[in-house]
Amino acid sequence: MSLASAAAMPIEMRARWFAIAVVLVAAVALPFVTSGYQTFQLSQVVVYAVALLGLNLLTGVNGQISLGHGAFFAIGGYAAAILIVKLHVPYAFAIPIAGVVCFVAGFLFGLPALRLGGLYLALATFALAMATPQLLKFKAFDAYTGGVQGLLLTKPQAPLGLPLTRDQWLYLLCLAFAAPLFWAASNLVHSRIGRALIAIRDHPIAAETMGVDAALYKTTTFGVSAAYTGVAGALMSLIVGFVSPDSFGLFLSLSFVVGIVVGGLASIPGVVVGAVFIEFIPNIADSIADVFGESAKAMPWAIYGLLLILIMYAAPSGAAGAGRKLVAAVARLRRA
Amino acid sequence: MFALTHQLLSGLAMGSIYACVALAIVMIYQATRLVNFAQGEMAMLSTYLAWAMIQAGVPYWAAFFLTVAISFVVGAAIERLVIRRFDGAPVLTVVIVFIGLLVIINSVAGWLFTYEIQTFDSPFPDTARFGAGYISPHEMGAIGVTLVMLALIYAFFRFTPLGLAMRAAAQNPVSARLVGISVGRMLAIGWGLAAAVGAVAGMMAAPIVYLDPNMMGGILLYGFAAALLGGIDNPWGAAAGGFLVGVLENLAGAYLVGSEIKLSVALAIIVGVLVAKPSGLFGRVVVTRV
Protein backbone atom coordinates (compact mmCIF):
# COMPACT_ATOMS: atom_id res chain seq x y z
CA MET A 1 0.00 0.00 0.00
CA SER A 2 1.48 3.36 -1.03
CA LEU A 3 1.80 6.25 1.36
CA ALA A 4 -0.53 8.40 -0.70
CA SER A 5 -3.38 5.89 -0.47
CA ALA A 6 -2.72 5.45 3.22
CA ALA A 7 -3.00 9.19 3.72
CA ALA A 8 -6.25 9.24 1.76
CA MET A 9 -7.82 6.68 4.09
CA PRO A 10 -10.23 7.95 6.70
CA ILE A 11 -8.79 8.17 10.19
CA GLU A 12 -10.73 5.18 11.56
CA MET A 13 -9.35 2.90 8.85
CA ARG A 14 -5.80 4.10 9.38
CA ALA A 15 -6.21 3.51 13.10
CA ARG A 16 -7.48 -0.01 12.35
CA TRP A 17 -4.53 -0.92 10.11
CA PHE A 18 -2.16 0.52 12.68
CA ALA A 19 -3.77 -1.53 15.43
CA ILE A 20 -3.58 -4.71 13.35
CA ALA A 21 0.13 -4.09 12.62
CA VAL A 22 0.88 -3.49 16.31
CA VAL A 23 -0.96 -6.65 17.35
CA LEU A 24 0.85 -8.74 14.73
CA VAL A 25 4.30 -7.42 15.69
CA ALA A 26 3.55 -7.92 19.38
CA ALA A 27 2.25 -11.43 18.72
CA VAL A 28 5.44 -12.39 16.86
CA ALA A 29 7.69 -10.79 19.47
CA LEU A 30 5.91 -12.28 22.48
CA PRO A 31 7.51 -15.76 22.60
CA PHE A 32 10.98 -14.18 22.85
CA VAL A 33 10.18 -12.59 26.21
CA THR A 34 8.04 -15.31 27.83
CA SER A 35 9.14 -18.53 29.54
CA GLY A 36 8.73 -21.92 27.87
CA TYR A 37 5.50 -22.74 29.70
CA GLN A 38 4.05 -19.30 29.04
CA THR A 39 4.82 -19.74 25.35
CA PHE A 40 2.98 -23.05 25.42
CA GLN A 41 0.00 -21.28 26.99
CA LEU A 42 0.13 -18.58 24.33
CA SER A 43 0.10 -21.25 21.63
CA GLN A 44 -3.04 -22.64 23.23
CA VAL A 45 -4.60 -19.17 23.20
CA VAL A 46 -3.91 -18.88 19.45
CA VAL A 47 -5.39 -22.34 18.87
CA TYR A 48 -8.51 -21.58 20.91
CA ALA A 49 -8.88 -18.28 19.04
CA VAL A 50 -9.00 -20.15 15.71
CA ALA A 51 -11.50 -22.68 17.10
CA LEU A 52 -13.68 -19.88 18.49
CA LEU A 53 -13.44 -18.04 15.18
CA GLY A 54 -14.89 -21.10 13.47
CA LEU A 55 -17.74 -21.39 15.95
CA ASN A 56 -18.42 -17.66 15.81
CA LEU A 57 -18.75 -17.75 12.01
CA LEU A 58 -21.43 -20.39 12.39
CA THR A 59 -23.24 -19.31 15.55
CA GLY A 60 -22.51 -15.59 15.81
CA VAL A 61 -22.61 -14.59 12.14
CA ASN A 62 -24.90 -17.21 10.62
CA GLY A 63 -27.08 -17.86 13.67
CA GLN A 64 -26.81 -21.68 13.61
CA ILE A 65 -26.36 -22.77 17.21
CA SER A 66 -23.68 -25.39 17.76
CA LEU A 67 -23.13 -26.81 21.23
CA GLY A 68 -20.98 -29.56 19.73
CA HIS A 69 -17.97 -27.94 18.12
CA GLY A 70 -15.69 -29.97 20.37
CA ALA A 71 -16.53 -32.84 17.98
CA PHE A 72 -14.90 -31.04 15.04
CA PHE A 73 -11.96 -30.05 17.25
CA ALA A 74 -11.62 -33.77 18.01
CA ILE A 75 -11.92 -34.83 14.35
CA GLY A 76 -9.24 -32.30 13.38
CA GLY A 77 -6.97 -33.39 16.21
CA TYR A 78 -7.39 -37.08 15.48
CA ALA A 79 -7.09 -36.62 11.70
CA ALA A 80 -3.77 -34.83 12.13
CA ALA A 81 -2.51 -37.34 14.70
CA ILE A 82 -3.43 -40.35 12.54
CA LEU A 83 -1.87 -38.76 9.43
CA ILE A 84 1.36 -37.98 11.27
CA VAL A 85 1.72 -41.11 13.41
CA LYS A 86 0.19 -43.85 11.28
CA LEU A 87 0.66 -42.55 7.74
CA HIS A 88 3.89 -40.56 8.28
CA VAL A 89 2.61 -37.44 6.55
CA PRO A 90 4.75 -34.33 7.32
CA TYR A 91 2.95 -32.21 9.91
CA ALA A 92 2.87 -29.12 7.71
CA PHE A 93 0.64 -31.05 5.28
CA ALA A 94 -1.30 -32.94 7.92
CA ILE A 95 -2.80 -29.74 9.38
CA PRO A 96 -4.47 -28.45 6.18
CA ILE A 97 -5.60 -32.00 5.32
CA ALA A 98 -7.24 -32.19 8.77
CA GLY A 99 -8.99 -28.94 7.89
CA VAL A 100 -10.32 -30.45 4.66
CA VAL A 101 -11.51 -33.58 6.50
CA CYS A 102 -13.39 -31.36 8.94
CA PHE A 103 -14.87 -29.30 6.12
CA VAL A 104 -16.38 -32.47 4.68
CA ALA A 105 -17.57 -33.64 8.13
CA GLY A 106 -19.08 -30.23 8.87
CA PHE A 107 -20.74 -30.00 5.47
CA LEU A 108 -22.29 -33.45 5.94
CA PHE A 109 -23.54 -32.60 9.45
CA GLY A 110 -24.85 -29.34 8.00
CA LEU A 111 -27.15 -31.21 5.61
CA PRO A 112 -29.53 -32.64 8.25
CA ALA A 113 -28.95 -29.47 10.29
CA LEU A 114 -30.68 -27.55 7.49
CA ARG A 115 -33.97 -29.01 8.57
CA LEU A 116 -33.44 -28.14 12.23
CA GLY A 117 -34.44 -24.70 13.45
CA GLY A 118 -32.53 -22.98 16.27
CA LEU A 119 -33.54 -25.03 19.28
CA TYR A 120 -33.43 -28.40 17.55
CA LEU A 121 -30.01 -27.76 16.10
CA ALA A 122 -28.84 -26.93 19.62
CA LEU A 123 -30.26 -30.28 20.77
CA ALA A 124 -28.66 -32.29 17.98
CA THR A 125 -25.23 -30.69 18.45
CA PHE A 126 -25.51 -31.12 22.23
CA ALA A 127 -26.02 -34.82 21.59
CA LEU A 128 -23.04 -34.81 19.22
CA ALA A 129 -20.84 -33.26 21.91
CA MET A 130 -21.87 -35.90 24.43
CA ALA A 131 -21.39 -38.82 22.06
CA THR A 132 -17.93 -37.78 20.80
CA PRO A 133 -15.71 -39.32 23.53
CA GLN A 134 -17.58 -42.63 23.27
CA LEU A 135 -17.22 -42.72 19.50
CA LEU A 136 -13.49 -42.01 19.77
CA LYS A 137 -13.13 -44.96 22.15
CA PHE A 138 -15.08 -47.27 19.86
CA LYS A 139 -13.22 -50.60 19.60
CA ALA A 140 -13.58 -51.00 15.84
CA PHE A 141 -11.37 -47.93 15.27
CA ASP A 142 -8.76 -48.88 17.89
CA ALA A 143 -6.11 -49.62 15.28
CA TYR A 144 -6.23 -46.00 14.14
CA THR A 145 -7.35 -44.01 17.18
CA GLY A 146 -5.42 -45.90 19.86
CA GLY A 147 -8.67 -46.46 21.78
CA VAL A 148 -8.88 -45.24 25.35
CA GLN A 149 -5.14 -44.52 25.42
CA GLY A 150 -5.18 -42.12 22.48
CA LEU A 151 -2.15 -41.31 20.34
CA LEU A 152 1.24 -39.81 21.17
CA LEU A 153 2.96 -37.42 18.77
CA THR A 154 6.53 -36.17 18.84
CA LYS A 155 6.60 -32.40 18.98
CA PRO A 156 8.44 -31.06 15.92
CA GLN A 157 11.73 -29.12 16.10
CA ALA A 158 12.26 -25.84 14.30
CA PRO A 159 13.36 -26.57 10.70
CA LEU A 160 16.46 -25.28 8.86
CA GLY A 161 18.41 -25.03 12.11
CA LEU A 162 16.55 -21.90 13.18
CA PRO A 163 17.63 -20.82 16.67
CA LEU A 164 14.19 -21.39 18.21
CA THR A 165 13.07 -23.60 21.07
CA ARG A 166 10.37 -26.19 20.37
CA ASP A 167 7.73 -24.09 22.13
CA GLN A 168 8.68 -20.93 20.24
CA TRP A 169 8.58 -22.76 16.91
CA LEU A 170 5.17 -24.30 17.66
CA TYR A 171 3.81 -20.93 18.73
CA LEU A 172 4.99 -19.28 15.52
CA LEU A 173 3.58 -22.19 13.52
CA CYS A 174 0.17 -21.69 15.15
CA LEU A 175 0.40 -17.97 14.45
CA ALA A 176 1.33 -18.66 10.82
CA PHE A 177 -1.84 -20.73 10.41
CA ALA A 178 -4.01 -18.37 12.45
CA ALA A 179 -3.15 -15.06 10.74
CA PRO A 180 -4.37 -15.98 7.23
CA LEU A 181 -7.43 -17.68 8.72
CA PHE A 182 -8.35 -14.49 10.59
CA TRP A 183 -7.72 -12.41 7.47
CA ALA A 184 -9.92 -14.73 5.40
CA ALA A 185 -12.71 -14.73 8.00
CA SER A 186 -12.66 -10.94 8.19
CA ASN A 187 -12.89 -10.65 4.41
CA LEU A 188 -15.66 -13.23 4.33
CA VAL A 189 -17.77 -11.45 6.92
CA HIS A 190 -17.35 -8.04 5.27
CA SER A 191 -18.21 -9.28 1.79
CA ARG A 192 -21.44 -9.98 -0.06
CA ILE A 193 -21.35 -13.52 1.33
CA GLY A 194 -20.99 -12.22 4.88
CA ARG A 195 -24.00 -9.97 4.44
CA ALA A 196 -25.97 -12.92 3.10
CA LEU A 197 -25.00 -14.98 6.16
CA ILE A 198 -26.13 -12.21 8.50
CA ALA A 199 -29.37 -11.81 6.56
CA ILE A 200 -30.05 -15.55 6.95
CA ARG A 201 -29.46 -15.22 10.69
CA ASP A 202 -31.67 -12.16 11.13
CA HIS A 203 -34.53 -13.05 8.82
CA PRO A 204 -34.29 -16.28 6.86
CA ILE A 205 -37.47 -15.75 4.87
CA ALA A 206 -36.59 -12.21 3.82
CA ALA A 207 -33.09 -13.43 2.89
CA GLU A 208 -34.52 -16.11 0.62
CA THR A 209 -36.89 -13.65 -1.07
CA MET A 210 -33.83 -11.51 -1.81
CA GLY A 211 -32.42 -14.46 -3.73
CA VAL A 212 -30.01 -15.81 -1.12
CA ASP A 213 -29.58 -19.58 -1.46
CA ALA A 214 -29.98 -20.25 2.26
CA ALA A 215 -29.43 -24.02 2.07
CA LEU A 216 -26.15 -23.68 0.18
CA TYR A 217 -24.87 -20.88 2.40
CA LYS A 218 -25.81 -22.64 5.61
CA THR A 219 -24.22 -25.99 4.76
CA THR A 220 -21.10 -24.30 3.39
CA THR A 221 -20.82 -22.18 6.52
CA PHE A 222 -21.11 -25.33 8.61
CA GLY A 223 -18.28 -26.81 6.58
CA VAL A 224 -16.05 -23.72 6.79
CA SER A 225 -16.73 -23.39 10.50
CA ALA A 226 -15.86 -27.04 11.11
CA ALA A 227 -12.69 -26.62 9.01
CA TYR A 228 -11.52 -23.70 11.17
CA THR A 229 -12.19 -25.60 14.37
CA GLY A 230 -10.60 -28.70 12.85
CA VAL A 231 -7.38 -26.86 11.97
CA ALA A 232 -7.36 -25.62 15.56
CA GLY A 233 -7.77 -29.19 16.80
CA ALA A 234 -4.90 -30.34 14.57
CA LEU A 235 -2.64 -27.59 15.90
CA MET A 236 -3.64 -28.47 19.45
CA SER A 237 -2.68 -32.13 19.01
CA LEU A 238 0.70 -30.94 17.75
CA ILE A 239 1.46 -28.52 20.60
CA VAL A 240 0.21 -30.89 23.30
CA GLY A 241 1.82 -33.90 21.60
CA PHE A 242 -1.11 -36.09 22.57
CA VAL A 243 -4.75 -36.82 21.71
CA SER A 244 -7.13 -38.85 23.88
CA PRO A 245 -10.92 -39.32 23.85
CA ASP A 246 -11.63 -37.81 27.25
CA SER A 247 -10.14 -34.43 26.36
CA PHE A 248 -12.98 -33.90 23.87
CA GLY A 249 -16.03 -34.11 26.14
CA LEU A 250 -19.15 -31.99 26.43
CA PHE A 251 -17.39 -29.39 28.54
CA LEU A 252 -14.86 -28.63 25.80
CA SER A 253 -17.73 -27.79 23.46
CA LEU A 254 -19.39 -25.71 26.15
CA SER A 255 -16.18 -23.80 26.85
CA PHE A 256 -16.14 -22.80 23.15
CA VAL A 257 -19.64 -21.40 23.63
CA VAL A 258 -18.41 -19.53 26.71
CA GLY A 259 -15.51 -18.16 24.64
CA ILE A 260 -17.63 -16.66 21.87
CA VAL A 261 -20.18 -15.25 24.30
CA VAL A 262 -17.51 -13.59 26.47
CA GLY A 263 -15.65 -12.27 23.42
CA GLY A 264 -18.81 -11.11 21.70
CA LEU A 265 -21.12 -12.96 19.31
CA ALA A 266 -20.24 -12.37 15.64
CA SER A 267 -17.13 -10.37 16.56
CA ILE A 268 -13.81 -11.39 15.00
CA PRO A 269 -11.39 -9.58 17.37
CA GLY A 270 -13.65 -10.72 20.24
CA VAL A 271 -12.59 -14.35 19.81
CA VAL A 272 -9.07 -13.45 20.98
CA VAL A 273 -10.50 -12.12 24.23
CA GLY A 274 -12.62 -15.26 24.52
CA ALA A 275 -9.57 -17.45 23.91
CA VAL A 276 -7.52 -15.66 26.57
CA PHE A 277 -10.45 -16.07 28.93
CA ILE A 278 -10.96 -19.82 28.52
CA GLU A 279 -7.19 -20.44 28.63
CA PHE A 280 -6.38 -18.50 31.79
CA ILE A 281 -9.49 -18.63 34.02
CA PRO A 282 -8.94 -22.33 34.89
CA ASN A 283 -5.31 -21.50 35.78
CA ILE A 284 -6.36 -18.68 38.07
CA ALA A 285 -8.94 -20.97 39.67
CA ASP A 286 -6.22 -23.60 40.19
CA SER A 287 -4.09 -21.12 42.09
CA ILE A 288 -7.09 -20.13 44.20
CA ALA A 289 -7.72 -23.83 44.80
CA ASP A 290 -4.34 -23.98 46.56
CA VAL A 291 -5.76 -21.60 49.14
CA PHE A 292 -9.34 -22.82 49.41
CA GLY A 293 -8.74 -26.54 48.92
CA GLU A 294 -9.29 -28.99 46.07
CA SER A 295 -13.01 -28.53 45.64
CA ALA A 296 -12.45 -24.96 44.42
CA LYS A 297 -11.31 -26.60 41.16
CA ALA A 298 -14.99 -26.73 40.30
CA MET A 299 -14.95 -22.95 40.38
CA PRO A 300 -14.08 -21.96 36.79
CA TRP A 301 -17.32 -23.52 35.62
CA ALA A 302 -19.34 -21.73 38.27
CA ILE A 303 -17.73 -18.50 37.07
CA TYR A 304 -18.34 -19.42 33.43
CA GLY A 305 -21.98 -20.14 34.13
CA LEU A 306 -22.59 -16.94 36.06
CA LEU A 307 -20.84 -14.92 33.37
CA LEU A 308 -22.87 -16.56 30.60
CA ILE A 309 -26.11 -15.55 32.29
CA LEU A 310 -24.92 -12.08 33.33
CA ILE A 311 -23.52 -11.25 29.88
CA MET A 312 -26.71 -12.40 28.20
CA TYR A 313 -28.70 -10.28 30.63
CA ALA A 314 -26.64 -7.09 30.80
CA ALA A 315 -24.24 -6.97 27.83
CA PRO A 316 -25.22 -9.41 25.07
CA SER A 317 -22.43 -8.14 22.79
CA GLY A 318 -19.67 -9.26 25.18
CA ALA A 319 -16.15 -7.84 25.29
CA ALA A 320 -16.37 -6.69 21.66
CA GLY A 321 -19.45 -4.61 22.47
CA ALA A 322 -17.72 -3.09 25.51
CA GLY A 323 -14.71 -2.27 23.30
CA ARG A 324 -16.89 -0.59 20.68
CA LYS A 325 -18.58 1.50 23.38
CA LEU A 326 -15.18 2.55 24.70
CA VAL A 327 -13.97 3.61 21.23
CA ALA A 328 -17.18 5.56 20.66
CA ALA A 329 -16.80 7.31 24.03
CA VAL A 330 -13.19 8.28 23.25
CA ALA A 331 -14.24 9.61 19.84
CA ARG A 332 -16.99 11.71 21.48
CA LEU A 333 -14.49 13.12 23.98
CA ARG A 334 -12.11 14.12 21.18
CA ARG A 335 -14.86 15.86 19.26
CA ALA A 336 -16.09 17.72 22.33
CA MET B 1 -35.55 -66.08 25.33
CA PHE B 2 -34.63 -65.50 28.96
CA ALA B 3 -31.94 -63.02 27.95
CA LEU B 4 -34.29 -61.19 25.61
CA THR B 5 -37.03 -60.89 28.24
CA HIS B 6 -34.45 -59.65 30.72
CA GLN B 7 -33.21 -57.02 28.24
CA LEU B 8 -36.77 -55.91 27.48
CA LEU B 9 -37.71 -55.56 31.14
CA SER B 10 -34.59 -53.73 32.24
CA GLY B 11 -35.04 -51.54 29.15
CA LEU B 12 -38.51 -50.69 30.43
CA ALA B 13 -37.00 -49.81 33.84
CA MET B 14 -34.45 -47.40 32.36
CA GLY B 15 -37.23 -46.27 30.05
CA SER B 16 -39.36 -45.24 33.01
CA ILE B 17 -36.55 -42.92 34.10
CA TYR B 18 -36.22 -41.51 30.58
CA ALA B 19 -39.99 -41.07 30.55
CA CYS B 20 -39.81 -38.89 33.67
CA VAL B 21 -37.04 -36.73 32.21
CA ALA B 22 -38.87 -36.46 28.89
CA LEU B 23 -42.04 -35.49 30.72
CA ALA B 24 -40.17 -32.75 32.61
CA ILE B 25 -38.72 -31.42 29.34
CA VAL B 26 -42.09 -31.46 27.61
CA MET B 27 -43.83 -29.66 30.49
CA ILE B 28 -41.48 -26.72 30.11
CA TYR B 29 -41.54 -26.91 26.33
CA GLN B 30 -45.32 -26.79 26.18
CA ALA B 31 -45.54 -23.68 28.31
CA THR B 32 -42.59 -21.74 26.92
CA ARG B 33 -41.42 -23.38 23.65
CA LEU B 34 -38.01 -23.80 25.28
CA VAL B 35 -35.94 -26.91 25.93
CA ASN B 36 -34.34 -26.89 29.35
CA PHE B 37 -30.77 -28.11 28.92
CA ALA B 38 -30.27 -27.85 32.69
CA GLN B 39 -33.07 -30.34 33.48
CA GLY B 40 -30.64 -33.20 34.06
CA GLU B 41 -28.39 -31.19 36.35
CA MET B 42 -31.37 -29.96 38.38
CA ALA B 43 -32.40 -33.59 38.89
CA MET B 44 -28.83 -34.48 39.85
CA LEU B 45 -28.74 -31.78 42.53
CA SER B 46 -32.09 -32.97 43.90
CA THR B 47 -30.71 -36.48 44.11
CA TYR B 48 -27.73 -35.24 46.10
CA LEU B 49 -30.14 -33.48 48.42
CA ALA B 50 -32.00 -36.74 49.02
CA TRP B 51 -28.68 -38.54 49.53
CA ALA B 52 -27.52 -35.96 52.09
CA MET B 53 -30.80 -36.33 54.00
CA ILE B 54 -30.58 -40.13 53.98
CA GLN B 55 -26.96 -39.93 55.19
CA ALA B 56 -28.18 -37.70 58.00
CA GLY B 57 -30.59 -40.42 59.10
CA VAL B 58 -33.88 -39.32 57.54
CA PRO B 59 -35.96 -42.37 56.49
CA TYR B 60 -36.01 -42.97 52.72
CA TRP B 61 -39.59 -42.08 51.89
CA ALA B 62 -39.54 -38.95 54.07
CA ALA B 63 -36.38 -37.84 52.25
CA PHE B 64 -38.04 -38.73 48.94
CA PHE B 65 -41.09 -36.53 49.46
CA LEU B 66 -39.11 -33.70 51.08
CA THR B 67 -36.77 -33.70 48.07
CA VAL B 68 -39.68 -33.57 45.65
CA ALA B 69 -41.18 -30.63 47.57
CA ILE B 70 -37.90 -28.72 47.80
CA SER B 71 -37.18 -29.36 44.11
CA PHE B 72 -40.57 -27.89 43.28
CA VAL B 73 -39.76 -24.71 45.17
CA VAL B 74 -36.26 -24.42 43.68
CA GLY B 75 -37.56 -25.04 40.15
CA ALA B 76 -40.19 -22.34 40.53
CA ALA B 77 -37.58 -20.00 41.99
CA ILE B 78 -35.25 -20.54 39.01
CA GLU B 79 -38.09 -19.59 36.68
CA ARG B 80 -38.95 -16.49 38.68
CA LEU B 81 -35.39 -15.28 39.28
CA VAL B 82 -33.55 -16.22 36.10
CA ILE B 83 -35.63 -17.45 33.19
CA ARG B 84 -38.31 -14.77 33.42
CA ARG B 85 -35.73 -12.06 32.70
CA PHE B 86 -35.22 -13.58 29.26
CA ASP B 87 -38.87 -13.63 28.26
CA GLY B 88 -39.11 -13.13 24.51
CA ALA B 89 -35.33 -13.21 23.99
CA PRO B 90 -33.88 -14.90 20.87
CA VAL B 91 -33.40 -18.68 20.97
CA LEU B 92 -29.60 -18.38 21.06
CA THR B 93 -29.75 -16.18 24.17
CA VAL B 94 -32.01 -18.58 26.02
CA VAL B 95 -29.95 -21.62 25.05
CA ILE B 96 -26.84 -19.89 26.39
CA VAL B 97 -28.65 -19.09 29.65
CA PHE B 98 -29.65 -22.75 30.02
CA ILE B 99 -26.07 -23.80 29.38
CA GLY B 100 -25.04 -21.31 32.06
CA LEU B 101 -27.46 -22.91 34.52
CA LEU B 102 -26.20 -26.38 33.57
CA VAL B 103 -22.56 -25.62 34.30
CA ILE B 104 -23.35 -23.65 37.48
CA ILE B 105 -25.37 -26.49 38.97
CA ASN B 106 -22.80 -29.07 37.89
CA SER B 107 -19.89 -27.21 39.47
CA VAL B 108 -21.82 -26.34 42.64
CA ALA B 109 -22.60 -30.03 43.09
CA GLY B 110 -18.94 -30.87 42.51
CA TRP B 111 -17.96 -28.23 45.01
CA LEU B 112 -20.37 -29.31 47.74
CA PHE B 113 -20.28 -33.08 47.28
CA THR B 114 -16.96 -33.66 45.39
CA TYR B 115 -16.74 -35.67 42.16
CA GLU B 116 -16.40 -38.98 44.00
CA ILE B 117 -18.92 -41.61 42.97
CA GLN B 118 -21.39 -42.45 45.76
CA THR B 119 -23.75 -45.34 46.12
CA PHE B 120 -27.42 -44.56 46.57
CA ASP B 121 -29.56 -47.19 48.23
CA SER B 122 -32.78 -48.38 46.71
CA PRO B 123 -35.92 -48.24 48.87
CA PHE B 124 -37.04 -51.57 47.48
CA PRO B 125 -36.12 -54.98 48.98
CA ASP B 126 -32.95 -56.74 47.82
CA THR B 127 -34.56 -60.01 46.90
CA ALA B 128 -37.52 -60.31 44.63
CA ARG B 129 -40.63 -62.22 45.57
CA PHE B 130 -41.52 -62.94 41.96
CA GLY B 131 -40.01 -62.49 38.53
CA ALA B 132 -36.60 -63.32 40.01
CA GLY B 133 -33.79 -63.10 37.47
CA TYR B 134 -35.88 -61.28 34.91
CA ILE B 135 -36.04 -57.95 36.68
CA SER B 136 -34.55 -56.60 39.88
CA PRO B 137 -36.88 -55.28 42.60
CA HIS B 138 -35.49 -51.79 42.14
CA GLU B 139 -36.22 -51.83 38.42
CA MET B 140 -39.74 -52.98 39.11
CA GLY B 141 -40.10 -50.30 41.76
CA ALA B 142 -38.87 -47.60 39.38
CA ILE B 143 -41.46 -48.60 36.81
CA GLY B 144 -44.15 -48.57 39.51
CA VAL B 145 -43.17 -45.16 40.86
CA THR B 146 -43.18 -43.72 37.35
CA LEU B 147 -46.61 -45.13 36.54
CA VAL B 148 -48.06 -43.76 39.80
CA MET B 149 -46.53 -40.37 39.06
CA LEU B 150 -47.89 -40.34 35.50
CA ALA B 151 -51.36 -41.13 36.87
CA LEU B 152 -51.10 -38.32 39.44
CA ILE B 153 -49.98 -35.81 36.84
CA TYR B 154 -52.74 -36.90 34.49
CA ALA B 155 -55.30 -36.46 37.26
CA PHE B 156 -53.83 -33.08 38.17
CA PHE B 157 -54.08 -31.68 34.65
CA ARG B 158 -57.41 -33.34 33.88
CA PHE B 159 -59.45 -32.88 37.06
CA THR B 160 -58.20 -29.88 39.03
CA PRO B 161 -58.94 -26.19 38.35
CA LEU B 162 -55.23 -25.37 38.68
CA GLY B 163 -54.36 -28.00 36.08
CA LEU B 164 -56.96 -26.57 33.73
CA ALA B 165 -55.59 -23.05 34.27
CA MET B 166 -52.08 -24.30 33.49
CA ARG B 167 -53.22 -25.95 30.28
CA ALA B 168 -55.01 -22.75 29.30
CA ALA B 169 -51.94 -20.63 30.03
CA ALA B 170 -49.79 -22.93 27.91
CA GLN B 171 -52.23 -23.12 25.02
CA ASN B 172 -53.21 -19.49 24.70
CA PRO B 173 -51.52 -17.10 27.14
CA VAL B 174 -53.37 -14.00 25.93
CA SER B 175 -56.86 -15.42 26.33
CA ALA B 176 -55.87 -17.08 29.59
CA ARG B 177 -54.78 -13.72 30.93
CA LEU B 178 -58.10 -12.20 29.84
CA VAL B 179 -60.08 -14.70 31.91
CA GLY B 180 -58.00 -13.87 34.96
CA ILE B 181 -55.34 -16.56 34.99
CA SER B 182 -51.93 -15.35 36.18
CA VAL B 183 -49.83 -16.76 33.35
CA GLY B 184 -46.57 -15.89 35.09
CA ARG B 185 -47.56 -17.88 38.17
CA MET B 186 -48.59 -20.82 35.96
CA LEU B 187 -45.14 -20.79 34.33
CA ALA B 188 -43.44 -20.85 37.72
CA ILE B 189 -45.64 -23.77 38.82
CA GLY B 190 -44.85 -25.55 35.55
CA TRP B 191 -41.12 -25.19 36.20
CA GLY B 192 -41.62 -26.38 39.76
CA LEU B 193 -43.51 -29.47 38.58
CA ALA B 194 -40.86 -30.21 35.97
CA ALA B 195 -38.14 -29.96 38.63
CA ALA B 196 -40.13 -32.27 40.93
CA VAL B 197 -40.65 -34.86 38.19
CA GLY B 198 -36.95 -34.61 37.36
CA ALA B 199 -36.08 -35.19 41.02
CA VAL B 200 -38.07 -38.44 40.98
CA ALA B 201 -36.15 -39.50 37.86
CA GLY B 202 -32.85 -38.73 39.56
CA MET B 203 -33.71 -40.67 42.72
CA MET B 204 -34.87 -43.67 40.69
CA ALA B 205 -31.77 -43.54 38.46
CA ALA B 206 -29.15 -43.13 41.19
CA PRO B 207 -29.22 -46.77 42.48
CA ILE B 208 -28.65 -47.94 38.87
CA VAL B 209 -26.10 -45.44 37.52
CA TYR B 210 -24.61 -44.37 40.91
CA LEU B 211 -24.43 -40.82 42.18
CA ASP B 212 -21.93 -38.29 40.84
CA PRO B 213 -22.24 -34.79 39.39
CA ASN B 214 -22.24 -36.12 35.83
CA MET B 215 -24.73 -38.93 36.42
CA MET B 216 -27.57 -37.33 34.46
CA GLY B 217 -25.64 -36.55 31.26
CA GLY B 218 -26.54 -39.69 29.38
CA ILE B 219 -30.01 -39.83 30.93
CA LEU B 220 -30.77 -36.27 29.80
CA LEU B 221 -29.70 -37.17 26.28
CA TYR B 222 -32.04 -40.18 26.27
CA GLY B 223 -34.74 -37.94 27.77
CA PHE B 224 -34.33 -35.59 24.80
CA ALA B 225 -34.46 -38.54 22.42
CA ALA B 226 -37.61 -39.80 24.15
CA ALA B 227 -39.30 -36.40 24.07
CA LEU B 228 -38.55 -35.97 20.37
CA LEU B 229 -39.55 -39.53 19.47
CA GLY B 230 -42.86 -39.24 21.30
CA GLY B 231 -43.54 -35.72 20.08
CA ILE B 232 -42.19 -32.79 22.02
CA ASP B 233 -45.58 -31.11 22.45
CA ASN B 234 -47.34 -34.20 23.78
CA PRO B 235 -46.60 -35.25 27.40
CA TRP B 236 -48.13 -38.74 27.04
CA GLY B 237 -46.29 -39.25 23.78
CA ALA B 238 -43.06 -38.25 25.52
CA ALA B 239 -43.68 -40.71 28.36
CA ALA B 240 -44.38 -43.48 25.82
CA GLY B 241 -41.26 -42.36 23.96
CA GLY B 242 -39.30 -42.80 27.18
CA PHE B 243 -40.25 -46.46 27.56
CA LEU B 244 -39.67 -47.07 23.86
CA VAL B 245 -36.23 -45.45 23.90
CA GLY B 246 -35.26 -47.40 27.03
CA VAL B 247 -36.09 -50.70 25.32
CA LEU B 248 -34.38 -49.62 22.08
CA GLU B 249 -31.26 -48.62 23.99
CA ASN B 250 -31.03 -51.95 25.78
CA LEU B 251 -31.68 -54.03 22.68
CA ALA B 252 -29.17 -52.02 20.64
CA GLY B 253 -26.65 -52.29 23.47
CA ALA B 254 -27.09 -56.05 23.78
CA TYR B 255 -27.41 -57.16 20.18
CA LEU B 256 -26.30 -54.37 17.84
CA VAL B 257 -23.51 -52.00 18.84
CA GLY B 258 -22.35 -52.97 22.33
CA SER B 259 -22.78 -50.85 25.39
CA GLU B 260 -19.74 -48.59 24.87
CA ILE B 261 -21.37 -46.32 22.32
CA LYS B 262 -24.85 -46.16 23.82
CA LEU B 263 -24.83 -42.35 23.67
CA SER B 264 -24.39 -42.52 19.91
CA VAL B 265 -27.65 -44.47 19.78
CA ALA B 266 -29.32 -41.47 21.44
CA LEU B 267 -27.61 -39.14 18.96
CA ALA B 268 -28.84 -41.29 16.06
CA ILE B 269 -32.40 -41.30 17.42
CA ILE B 270 -32.37 -37.52 17.93
CA VAL B 271 -31.01 -36.69 14.48
CA GLY B 272 -33.09 -39.42 12.84
CA VAL B 273 -36.38 -38.25 14.35
CA LEU B 274 -35.63 -34.58 13.67
CA VAL B 275 -34.84 -35.25 10.04
CA ALA B 276 -37.44 -37.89 9.23
CA LYS B 277 -40.42 -36.88 11.37
CA PRO B 278 -39.81 -33.72 13.41
CA SER B 279 -43.23 -33.90 15.04
CA GLY B 280 -42.44 -37.31 16.54
CA LEU B 281 -44.73 -40.34 16.71
CA PHE B 282 -47.57 -38.71 18.62
CA GLY B 283 -46.99 -34.99 18.09
CA ARG B 284 -49.01 -32.52 16.07
CA VAL B 285 -47.60 -30.99 12.92
CA VAL B 286 -47.42 -27.29 13.65
CA VAL B 287 -48.14 -24.89 10.81
CA THR B 288 -47.16 -21.28 11.38
CA ARG B 289 -48.27 -18.25 9.42
CA VAL B 290 -45.37 -16.18 8.13
Interface residues (C-beta under 8 A of the other chain):
Chain A: T59 G63 I65 L67 P112 R115 L116 G117 G118 L119 Y120 A122 L123 A124 F126 A127 L128 M130 A131 Q134 L135 K137 F138 K139 I205 L250 F251 L254 V257 V261 L265 S295 A296 K297 A298 M299 P300 W301 A302 Y304 G305 L306 L307 L308 I309 M312 Y313 P316
Chain B: R33 L34 V35 F37 V82 R85 F86 A89 V91 L92 T93 V95 I96 V97 I99 G100 L101 L102 V103 I104 I105 N106 S107 V108 G110 W111 L112 T114 Y115 G217 G218 L221 F224 A225 L228 G258 E260 I261 K262 L263 S264 A266 L267 I270 V271 L274 V275 P278 V290
